[in-house]
């Protein structure tokens, strides 16, 4: 619990500093999340059809609410299918049994629900992995490729099996599996991860001579078996890209390789050598147009032997030189777990973090939550080199909102949606502009309701509209800070608070199948007149002058709409020339302020509110006298003596003994330290003299409270402990 509280505090401090930078928000940015189905990591957790659907809907809702724009759904984990496949059996992660029909089509359902929310869906496939589990108890169906084509497999001492990349028939098979999906489902992309030749693990140094016979058969033109292995992977990647584009030119193809291409590249980088260990040459794929985007898994902090910044900039140079997109891969798993798993087997790796921590002792996942927003800032700094977005591993670590992380990410880094970047090398036509944009003002709420008509020439099914909030009526769209929202319907209600003061300008564009923006619709202008806010109405204390024997003061005030900030002052004189505390930028949603650790004395407080039109008047000055139990009572003309017994109390009745100097109306409140009233003793008139007031505390939990006694405009407080 202590760790969680400290983490939340760090998050608040971190995001406050990021927000203060007033960063520019790109209109175009790929924002995606990997949704792992292997081992049911993210989905599906449930077994029934409806529960699985509800889980996925919730996941997609949270993804959209976080202002992401794409999901990479794992639909092939071990030569299986989370869709109706002409080649491979149903995944065991759907029903518990491989090959068993789940009685619905998960991929079709996922695409439909994602598109309803304006989210792209990319089908994430493991190209070569045959068995995610090496356990003897795992049963594979009779129509699984391990049974129908055992001659296609490479098997290793770990029990791991992969499709043999050396075999032309294997590469053809993988391409056929992919094209089967492209032909039958409205996917926006196909995505491969980093499982090529096997990674080393404990007691296993990687592939050695398992494919020696195949090298003799197929490697005649190669002197080095390593070059031949890389060639096999390159051939598979290029074939898949070619077949995808033949089937549907709009479908993008991306690969997520290990984040280090070669040990020592760029200079100073130390880590696993993907080029020479798993034989993945991602630079070849970029240079030869074998991929549309690359998503290197950069699961390390900024600085050190696997410096995120240095690696990101290196990958960006390669992507830019090849005119392809780079979307950085980030891990979020350290946010929800303080442990740092070794990641030394496939099962542990995917069940904890998707990280290749294999080479050096300090090759680790990032240790601080501040890495994520800082890394996104580095990506944005390299937009001009085609670093155009981020992908997060994995969905549960984002949608579970650990310690408020996702809420803060949305509030500071992703406050508005962004459209995925256009790939200008894909031959897809630009859509026509929306037509007849109009607006109406809701007289009750002040909200503006925009409505428009889709161009009859735009007939593709996946509709998305960009709602632009422009600076003027020229029709110029700046590269940053112009998108207000992305919606899938021909209408959008703009809350009153989101309409800028004065004249604001609004227009709509439709996104095409390759994320090309149509020309703008007509532009409408909305005028919003703002008046100065009302003076805040202070509700606590309920008197302008009050006394207390405590060492803290809490002020509360009524909430007002459209407040940007509050400005308060606490002073030791009523002219406010000797200020103890002042803040002119208190958040406009605040409704209270607590001052603690104050000494005996007289304090003066005032506050005012500001909106887009300017500041309100100051409140009347509130005077608070703080003193010890004796001194404090001397300020009260009614009360001569007050005793609370027993205190501490076991939680039953507490007795309040008072001596009144003259008759008075008395009420008693029990206040939690957070400032909220927990219970009240009804006001009653008492004559001059000694009295006992019984307070029944049995309904209150153990803890520290403040007992507040009010006597005709004056108040006294006492600490009360229940244990």
N, C-alpha and C positions, 0 to 999 in steps of 0.2 A: 504493500500500500504506500509506503514511504517513497518507493521508486516511482510509482505512477504519479504521485502528487508532484514530485520534483520534475518529472518529465513534462507534465502539463505546464508547469511554470516556465520551463525552458522553452517550450513551444510558443507560449504566449509572448515571451521576450523576443524570441527569434523572429516570429512573424510580424511583430510590431516594428522591428528594425527593417525587415524587408519591405513592409508596406510604406514606411517612411521614405523610401527611395523614390516613390512615385514612378515605378517602372512603366515603360511603354508596353502595351499589350498587342502582340501581332494579330492581324486579322486572319492570317493563315498559319496554322500550326497543327501538326498531327499529334493528337493526345489519345493514347490508347492504353489498354490494359490486357495482359495475357490472362485468359480464363482456363485454368488447368483442370482437365477431367481425369487425368491419370491419377490413380489412387483416390479419386473423388476429392481432390484437394480443394477446388473451388466449387465444383458442381459436377454431377448431382449428388447431394448429400442424402436425399430422401429416396424411397423405393417406389412410392405410388406415382402414377402419371401426373395427377393433379398437383401433388406436392412438388414434384420435379419442375413442373411448369411455373408454379408460384415462386419457387426459389429463383429460377432464371429471371422471371419478371422483376423480382425484387433487386437482383443483381444489376439488371439493365437500368432500372429506375435510378439506383444509386450512382451508377456510372454516368448517366445523363445529368443527374443533379450535381455531380462534381465538375460539370462542364467539360467532360471528355467527349470525344467524337467518334471513337472506334473501339471495337472489341475484337481480340484475336482469340477465337474459340477453338480449343483443341478438339478436333473431330477424328483424328487418327493417332492413336497412342502406341499401338504395337501391332501394326498390320491388321487393324480392326476398323470399325466404322460406327460413328454416332449419327449415321444417316443411312438411307437405303442405298446399299452399294451393290453394284453388279459384280464385284470382285472379292469383297472381304466380309467376314461375319460381323454381326452386331457386337459392340463392345460389351465386355463383362461389367463395366462400370455403370451400365444402365439397369441391369436386372440381377447382377450377381453371377450370371452364367453367360459365357461367351457364345454367341450365335443365337441367343434367345431374343425373339422379336419383342421390343418394348411396347408395341401396340400404338406407337405414334412415331413421327419423324422429328427427332430433336433438332436437327440442323434446319429443316424447313420452319419449324416453330421459332427457333432462335432468330433466323433472318427476318421473319415477319415482325416479331416483337422489337428487334433492334431498329428496323426501318421505321416502325411506328414512332420511335423516339428520335429519329434523325441520326442514328448511329450506324456507321459502316460496320459490316461484319466480314472479317477475313477468316478463311478456313485454315486453321493452324494444323499442320501435319508433321509427324515424325517420319522422315522419308525411309530410313533404313532399319530402325529398331523393330525387332521381331517379338521380343519378350521383355516387358517392363519389370517383371518379377522372375527371379531365378529359382523360386521356391518349388520343390517337387509337388507341393499340394495344389499349385495353380494348374487348372485344366484348360487346355486350348481345344477348340472345337475341331471336328474332323475336316471342315472346309477352310481351316486356317492355313496360311501359306507354309507354315512349318510342317504341316502334314501332307499338303498337296504337292509341294515342291521342296522337299528337303535338300535337293541338290543345289538349290539357290542360296543356301545359308553358309555363313561363316560362323563357326562356334569357337568359344574361347574358354580358357580354364576356369573362368569365373562363373560359367554357366550362361553367360550372355550370348545371345544370337543376334546377328544382323543379316539383312539381305546383302549379298555379295556385290559391291559396287563394280567389280571387274566384269560382271556378266552383262553383255548387251541386252539379253532377255530380261534381266532384272531392271535395268534402266528403262526399257520399254514398258515394263509392268508398272513401275512407279508413275511414269508419265500417263499411262492409261487410267490409273486410279485417280490421278489429279483431274484429268480431262472429264472423267465421269462426273465429278463434282461440278466442274465448270459448266458442263452441258445441262445439268439437271437442277442446279440451284442458282439463285440470284446472288451469289457471293460477290463482294466487292474486291476481294483479293484472296490470294493463296499465300500462305506463310509457312516456311520451313524453319525449324530450329537448328541447333548445333550438333545433333547426333549424326555423325558421319562414321568414320572409323572410330573404334571405341577409345574412350578416355582411359588413362591409367587410373588405378585404384590400389588399395592396400594389397600387396602381394601380386600385383599385376602391372607390368610395365607398359602395357599397350600391345598392339598387334606386332607379331614377330614374323614367324614363317607360316602362319596359317593359310596364306594365299600364295605360297611359293609355286605350287603347281599351276595356278592361274596365271602367274607372271610368265611362266614358260610358254603357256598357250596364247596369251593375249598381249604380252608386253614386248613383242619382238623389236619394236622401234625405239624402246627405251633402254638406256644403259643402267639407269638407277631405278630400283623398285619404288623409291619414294616419289620420284617424278611421275611414275606410272600410276600410283595410287591417287595423286592429286589430279591427274588427267581423268581418272575414272569419275571422281566427284564432279570435276568441271563438266564432263560430258553429260552427267545426269542433270545438273543444274541448267545447262543450256538447252537440253532436250525438253525439260519441263517448261521453260520459258517459251520456247518455240511452239509447243503444242497448246499452251494456254492461249497465246495470241492468235493461233489459227482458229481456236474454238470461239473466243470472245475477246476482241482487242481491248475492251474496256477494263478487263480484269487485271489488277496489278499483281505482281509476283515479288515477294520479298523474302530475305533470309536473315536469320539472327545468329551470326557466328559468335564464337568465343571472342572476347574483347581485345585480346592481344594476338596480332597477326603472326609476328615472330618475336622471340625473345631478343631484347635489345633494340626493338623498333617500336617507336622512335627511341632516340638515344636516351639511356637512363632507365628504360622500362625493363623490369625483370619479372618473368612469369612463364607460365606454360606456353610452349611454342605450338600454336595450332597448325602452322604450316608444316611442321616436321613431326608432329605427334598424332594428330587426328586427320592430317592431310587436307585441311581446308584452306584454299587459297582465295580468300574473299576479294582480294584486289583483282584477280583474274576475272571474277564475275562482274565486277564493276566495269573494268576496261573493255570487256567484250559485250556489254549490254545484256548479260545473262539474267540480271535482276533489275527491277524498277526501283527498289529501295533496299537499303541495308540497315540492320538494327543490331549493331555490335553490343554485346552484353557487358556494359561498363560498370560492373558491380563493385567499384572500389572508391575510396575517398579521394578528395582533391589533395594532391601532394603524395610523396612517398614513391615506392618502387613501381606502383601501378597507378600513377597519377591520372585521375579522371580527366583533368583539363588537358594534359599533354596528349592523352590517347584520343580524346574527342576532337581536338584540333587536327591530329594526324588523319583520323578517319574522314573528317570534313574535307581536308585537302584532296583525299582520294575520291570522295563522292563528287566534289565540285569538278575535278579534272575529267571525270567520266560523265558529267551531266546527269547524275542520278541523285536520289534523295537519301539523306542520312537521318534516321530517327534513333536517338540514343536509347539504349536499354538501361533502366534503373531498377534496383531492388528496393523494396519497402519492408522486407521481412525483419530487418533489425529494429524497426519501430515497435513491433508487437512482441518482440522477444529479446531479452537481454543476453541470451546465449549466442555464441558464434559457432555454428556447427562446422565440422571439418569438411563436409561435402565430399566424402571419399567413396561413395557408391551411388549408383543411379537412384536407387530407392530412397536413400537418405537425402540425396541431393534434391530430388523433386519434392520430397515431403517436408523440407525445411526451407532452403533458399536455392534459387536456380543460379548457383555460383560455382565457378571452377576454382576452388581454393586448393591447388594441388602441388604447386612447385616449391615456393619458398615459405618459410615459417611466418612471414609477415604478409603473405598473399591472402588477404582477409576481406570479409564484407565490411562496408563502411560502418564506423562505430558511432556516428552521431547523426541524429535526425536533421541537423542543419544542412547536411550534405544535399538533400533532395532539392530544396529551393535554390541553393547555391549552384547546383549542377544545372538546373533548368536555366538559370541566368547565363551560365557559360554556353549552353546550347544556343540561346537567343543571341548571344554576342557573335555567334558564328553563322547566323542566318544567311549572310552573304556568300557563305561557302557551302550552301545547300544543307546545313544542319537545321532541319525544319520541324523538329518535334521530338516527342518522348514516348516511350512505352514502359509501363510499370509491371514488374513481377511482384506479386500477382494479385488477382482480383480480391480475394478475401482480405488481404493486407491493406487494401484501399477501402473497400466497402464497409469494413468493420469499424472504420474511423477511430483507430487506436489513439487514445488520449487526446481526441479532438483534432488529430493531424489532418484528416481529409477536409474537415470544416475550415481549418485555417489555410490549407492549400487553396481551397476555393476562394476564400476571402481575400487572399493576397496575390497568389500566382495566377490563378484561373478565375478571376471574378466575373468574366464574361465568356461566352462560347467563342470558339474559333472554327473556321472552316478548314478542312484538310487541304493541304497544298495540291495545286494542279500539276499534273505531269504532262508537260507540253509536247512530249515526244509520242504520246499515244494518240492515234487517229480517231478522235471522238469529237463530234460536232458540238459547238457551243449552243446552249439553249437560248430561246427567245425571251425577251423581257416580260415580266409580269405587267398587267394592264390595269387601268382604272383604279389606282390607289386612292382611297378616300379615308377620312377619319370622322369619328363622332366623339363628343365629350359626354361621359356619363355625369349627369348633373348631380347625382347623389354623392359619388366618390371622387369626382374630378379626374378619373382615369380616362385616357384616350384609347379608343378602339380603332385600330387600323384594319382595313379590309381591302382586298384586291382580287383580281381574276387571273387565273393561270392562262398563259398563251396556249391557244389551240394547237400550236405546232409542237409543243412539248408533250410527248406521249409516253415517255419512259416511266416506269412504275415508282421508282424511289424518289419521292419529292422532298426537297429541302429548300427553304427560302431563307436568305440572309436579310435580317431587319437591320438596316443601317441607320445610325444616328449621326448626321453630318453636321459640319460646322457652318455651312452656308448653302446657298441654293445653286451653286455653280455646277454641282454634280461631280466634283472632284472627290475621290475616295482616298484618304491617306492610308498608308500601309499599316498604321497602328491605330488602335483606340477608336475604330469606327463601327465595329459590330456590337449591336445591342443584344441580339438573340438570333438563334436559328430555329425555325419552326417547320413543321410538316403540313400545316394547314394554311388556308388563304385568309388568315386573320390573326391579329395579335393585340392583346390588351396591355397597354402601357400604364403601370401604376402611376398615380399622381406624383409620388415622390421621385420617380425616375425621369420625369419630364423636366428638363433644365428651365431655369427662370428665363424670362424673355422669350425670344423667338428661337425655336429649335426646328431642325429640318430632318425629314424622315423619307427613306426610300427603300425599295425592295429589289432584290435580285434573286434569281433562281439558280441553284447549283445543278450542274449537269452530272452526267455519269462519270466523268473524269474530274469532277470538282471544278470545272470551269464555271466562272460566274457569268451569268447573262448580263446584257446591258441593264442599266438601272430602269426601274419604272419611273413614272412621273414622281416628282418630289412634292411633298406636302409640308407646310409649315404650321407649327402649333405654337400659340402664344400662351405663356403662363405668367400671370401677374402674382408677385409675391409681396406680402406685407410683412412688416416687422413682427417678430414673435411676441406673444404675451410675456409679461414678467412671470417667472416661475412661481408656482404656488407651493410654498413649503408646508409639508404635512407633519414633519417631525423635526424639532420639537413642535408641539401644538400651541406654544406660547412664545411671544417674541423675547420674553425674559424668563429665564429659568435657572435653577441651581441643581447641582449634583455633587455627590461625594466620590464619583468615579474618576478615572484618569483618561476617559475617552468621551468623545462627542460624536453622535451620528445624526446626520441631516438627511431627510428624504423630501422629495418633491414630486408633483404630479407630472406624468408624461405628456409631452406635446408632439404633434406630428411635424415632420420635416425639419427637425432641429439638427443642425450640423455639429454643434459643439456647445459646451457650457464653459463659463468663466466664473470661477469662485475665488474668494479671498478670505483668509482667516488672519485676524490681526489682534494685537493687544491694546489697540486704542480705536475709538469709534471713527476716527478720521482715516483709518487704514493707511497710515504712514509708517507703521511698524508691523510689517507683514511677517507672519510665521509660515504661511504656505499660500501659494497662488498657482493656479493652472488655468490657462485660457483655452486649452484644447482638450478638455474632458469630453469623452465620446458622447455624441448626441443621444445615444440610447441609454445613457446612465440615468439612474433614478435615485441614487444615494451616494453619500460620501462619509467615510468614517475617519476621524482624527483620533489617534491613540497616543499613549505614553505622554499625556499632557500633565503638567504640574498644577498646583493650586494657583488660582488666579481668575481673572475675568477675561473672557474671549469674545471677539466680535466676528460675525460671519455675514456674508452676502453673496449672491449668485445672480447671474444673468444668462440668457439663452441667445444663441445666434443661429440664423438661417441664411439662405442665399441673399436676403435683402439686407442683413446686418444684425446688430445686437439689440436685444430688448433693454428696457430699463433695469436697473438693479432692484433686487428685492429690498424691502425694509431691512434694517440692520437687526440681526438677532444677537442677543446678549446672553452669555452662558457663564455662570459663576461656578467654578470647580473648587472644592475644598474638602478637608477631611471630615469625618462624621460630626465632630463638634462644631467646627467652623461652618460647615454646610448648614447645619440646623439653625445657626444664629441668623441666617438670611431668611428663614421661614417664620413669619409672624404667628403662625398657627401651631407649629409643632415644637414641643419642648424636649421630647425624648422618643427614641425608637429602638426597639430590640427585636431581633429575629432569633427564634429558638425552636428546635435545635438547628444548628447551622455549623457544620454539615448535617444533613438529614438523611435518614435511610430511605426516604422517598414516600413517606406517608404524610400525615398532617404536619404543617409548619405553622407556628404561632407567631403572630406579629403583635408585639406589645407597644402601645403608643401612649404618650401623654400630651394632651392638647391644651394649649394656652387659652383657647376659646373655641366655641362650637364651629364645626366645619363639615362640608360635604367631602367624603373621602372615597376614593376608588383605588384599587390595587391591580396592577398588570404584572404578569410574568413574561419577561422578554428574553429570547435566545440571543446569544452573542452576535448572531448574524443580523440582529435588529428586528426580526419578526416577532409579533406578539403570539405567545403560545397559549395563554389563558388569561381570564379577567375575573376579578371579584366585583360584582355589581356595585355601583356607587350607593353609598348610604350616609345619612346624616348622623353625626356623633356630637354629643355635648362636650363641654369643657371637662377635662379630667382624664383618668386612666381608662384604657380600653384594650381588649384582646380581640384580634381578628384572626380567625382560623382559615388557613389556605390548604385545600385538599390537593396534594401534588402527586397522587397515585397514578394519574394518567400521563405524567411526564417521564421521559427517559432520563437515565442518569446523565449528569453533566453540570456545567456551570451556567447559571442564569443571572439575570438582573431583575430584582424585585423593585418595581417603581410605584411609589405611593404619591398620589396627587391630592392636594388640599386646596381647594378654591383658587386655582391658578398657580400654585407653587407645587414643586415636586421634590421628592427625595428618592434616592436609589440605594439599594443594598445588594451586595453580592450574595447569591444563594447557591449552595452546592448540594446536589442530590447524588448520593452514592449507594 
